């Protein structure tokens, strides 16, 4: 018997997870293939980790199981399997078999039961078992010989891991599930018992269901909320609890005529795989098979976990943020594997190698570069090494600050940086990066600072401009999509969790292939993506003229940072805390008792059972919903407690996100806050920000404005805020070429008043404040594709009245209606819409059979050209402002960009000069058929300036 562990893969679990987690992928004929590719990648990754193990992929069989006979409602509330998933089952099964992997489906039971039976048999023989699954129910199978791994998240659970995750050991998982139920499988559990209560009961009585029911008299004394009422509830639902126990129990005695050692994968059926890969359009895999012998054709690759596929990290080289400390040579990460090299990767450790690579860099027409660092924060992370590629397959890693004892001799960091400085700062030497802004900032802060110039391409932005919605734009996702290559995961070489190593602690034999691969993959991606962009000249122009020039501008803004008054924020935190306490008291008074405002269960009892409020929506379990949208609607209906709760949640979010958090985010080196701007997140081209997210600070509330007051000017300076006025409406007027709107904007009329005059049939000077408010809702609602139903809710009128307003609006502004109809038609015909500058937004659901999806895509089609054009305009304005400030040498700088606003820090004596020039530059950032109006304010803080 082999010592290699038995590997059992929960194929059904991964099929669902891959379908819902990974970006959609279809063939040219419209066949969905994303889930198939995701699962096959995961299987290849597992096979690489356990090359000598028996290996089985287990799927649910068709038809009912014994649990359906036991409980007619078992899994009954699950929606039907989507057609897009159902059609992928057969090709996935066929691919698994063709790859030579044993595939098991057993009628009458679930995949869990087959896996449980095999795991129990192996464990009885003292053989180790690895179960690869994303299903928490499987935790009941864990024992000294059985471990769970989740290939999509990288999680590993042994006995102690289960205890840490769930609070109880594997032996009590079934009891835990029986008490709390499982909404996914519709296991009922005991009504009113959730995770915390179930855990408290099991730990409190020191055993499972039998021990609990034998000791119900002890339950009232347990430190559990509502403990006194639990015995009666448990007694009432005793039968349901034990039924739930049976439903949650994985069967361990399924008759299987299978020997574990017979489960070793066989040879791949290459002809069958070639046919399958051709049909599924997995071109790279097919071509590899055709070029290679069968053994090489199915050579497995490492695959990133889903968390990596979807992470938006500041660098593809995502390092740990734990502090770097010198240490003994670390143990390699668990299951760490050597890189599957794409080419000739070198680790540069001596001067001769370095000199040779310097010459290569000098001679190369295009250089791919990347940095490895000690953390994710580009303003605080330390440089550990640099990697370069000069052609596909030819890359090198230059370590300069690996810190563990026993590390091979490295070149001196400053010697390396000094030698690289002329190359990296040469604007004529073309460079390509993946999210190069991060690397630019890292090198700007290095011990020998380098002002990187000549970054002509960025693969993240190439992918984003090509199709913002096709995939995530991190390196791992792009490599999978465009190169069919699974990059080495950071967790593979650094480990996971609290013991994860920082990059400087990783042995060079693992660090170098990982780092060099980053540069190599970046170059390969550029070659693929740039060719696609060159075939679309308007998209290539967006990349060249907007996105790439903006990279160094954003890098400078991030490094500059914004000054905040921590004391003022602290005072506001105290005030918000007092208000929250008062709101809590009000809530208790209205309810007539104290309760946990954050508990949906307790809140539901108060709202619906005690106060008798109308039930507007229910959860999947049939319980009245306490979701925010429901509370908002109840508050609009003038119910007192929901109003208080909405205020409480709003202030609580402000406190935790801003007044408490912002002082913690002040950089100790600069004394400023440095947000990170993201160019490749929103579908329409708008910038977003994080750490902190400045886009969500409310401006219409006093509390939100007070947070802006904490963003202050240094002594001797003022803050200048320049904001586009009604930019999307102005773009609408230009796109629609509606005479009425064009006339209103050209004559600088109040467009909302003008609309009110038209819609309500009154003279302009007679428009009331309420009529203007309604007209504003109509103006903005329609550019977002709002329906009569949505407008009726916003205006608090009936749907018939709202439709009448819309009809009159379109009668007065026929160009707007024509634009909307024309845009819907164009979107349906070509699958995308465009901004004035050629940026595209693809709409995969514009032809969807599902009416809800199709209507949502149509609303997006109407708004995206306006929102995307506004995004392009503010970016063009940033470029113009940055160029002027650089050339003028004036003591002024951009410190923030939020929505349609730029905030500058300006020396006091230069305010008027800067004000006029900023207004001119921003208003001329685009040529529209209406003026671009820019409002500029000045103050000692952001709120005053705005």
Number of C-alpha atoms within 10 A of each C-alpha: 6 10 9 14 19 27 26 24 28 24 25 22 19 27 23 15 18 23 23 13 18 18 18 17 19 13 13 9 9 9 15 21 23 23 26 24 24 23 24 20 22 26 26 20 21 21 21 17 16 17 15 15 21 22 26 25 23 23 24 21 16 12 10 12 16 12 17 16 10 12 17 9 14 19 16 14 13 12 7 8 10 9 9 17 18 11 14 20 17 11 16 20 18 14 23 22 19 21 23 16 22 18 18 16 15 18 13 16 21 24 22 24 21 25 28 24 19 22 28 20 17 18 18 11 10 12 19 19 26 23 26 27 24 22 14 13 17 24 27 22 26 27 22 13 20 24 23 27 18 20 22 23 14 16 16 16 20 21 21 15 19 22 16 12 12 17 19 21 20 23 16 22 28 24 29 29 27 28 33 23 27 18 14 13 15 19 26 23 29 24 16 14 19 18 14 13 20 22 22 21 25 21 16 16 18 11 16 19 21 10 12 21 17 10 12 16 11 16 21 15 10 15 12 17 14 12 16 15 11 19 18 11 14 20 14 13 16 17 13 20 25 18 17 26 23 18 25 24 20 22 16 17 13 15 9 10 6 9 9 16 12 12 19 18 19 13 13 20 15 21 14 15 23 21 13 18 20 15 15 22 17 16 15 15 17 21 14 15 21 15 10 12 11 17 11 12 19 21 12 20 21 23 26 26 21 21 12 22 24 18 17 17 16 22 24 25 21 21 24 24 17 15 10 19 13 11 11 12 14 14 12 17 18 12 13 17 15 14 20 15 14 17 15 14 22 17 21 21 17 12 13 10 14 18 13 11 20 16 10 15 20 15 12 16 13 20 26 29 28 29 28 31 28 26 23 19 21 26 23 17 21 22 25 21 23 23 27 30 30 23 18 18 19 18 29 28 29 27 28 23 21 27 20 18 12 12 16 12 11 16 17 13 18 14 12 19 19 14 13 15 17 16 21 24 15 15 14 13 20 18 26 24 29 30 26 28 27 24 24 24 25 25 22 19 19 17 13 14 15 21 17 23 18 17 27 18 26 27 27 24 24 28 27 25 27 22 19 22 21 18 18 22 27 25 27 25 24 24 18 18 18 14 15 16 20 23 24 25 22 24 22 21 26 26 22 17 10 8 10 19 27 26 30 27 26 24 21 18 13 19 25 25 25 26 31 31 30 30 31 29 27 29 31 19 26 22 14 15 21 19 12 16 20 12 10 13 12 16 21 21 17 20 25 15 14 18 23 19 18 20 23 21 18 24 21 19 21 22 20 19 21 24 20 24 18 17 12 16 24 18 12 20 21 14 14 19 15 12 16 20 13 13 19 19 15 16 22 17 12 15 17 12 10 14 16 12 15 10 10 14 17 16 19 18 14 21 21 15 11 12 14 10 15 10 15 13 14 13 10 13 14 8 12 21 22 23 12 13 13 17 21 17 15 19 17 14 11 11 15 15 23 23 18 20 22 16 15 20 16 13 20 17 12 20 24 12 16 22 24 17 17 21 19 12 16 19 14 10 8 14 14 19 25 25 24 25 25 19 21 25 18 14 19 27 26 21 20 20 17 12 15 18 15 19 13 14 19 15 14 8 9 10 19 17 17 20 24 22 20 23 22 21 22 16 9 10 20 24 30 31 27 23 23 21 14 14 21 21 19 25 23 24 26 20 19 21 19 19 15 18 24 20 14 19 20 13 11 12 13 13 23 21 24 21 26 29 20 20 23 16 12 14 12 15 9 12 19 14 11 10 19 20 15 22 25 17 16 25 20 15 16 21 20 17 19 16 15 22 14 14 23 18 14 14 16 13 12 13 17 12 15 21 16 12 21 19 15 15 22 14 14 18 21 16 20 24 18 15 18 21 14 13 22 22 15 14 24 19 11 11 18 21 23 20 21 18 18 20 26 26 26 24 22 17 18 26 17 13 9 10 12 11 14 18 17 14 23 24 20 23 28 23 21 24 26 26 23 25 26 26 20 26 24 26 24 22 22 25 24 17 24 20 12 15 18 13 9 10 9 14 16 21 21 25 23 22 24 19 16 19 19 22 23 28 25 25 19 15 12 14 19 13 11 20 19 11 14 25 20 16 18 25 19 18 19 19 11 14 15 19 19 23 19 21 15 19 16 23 17 20 24 26 21 16 19 20
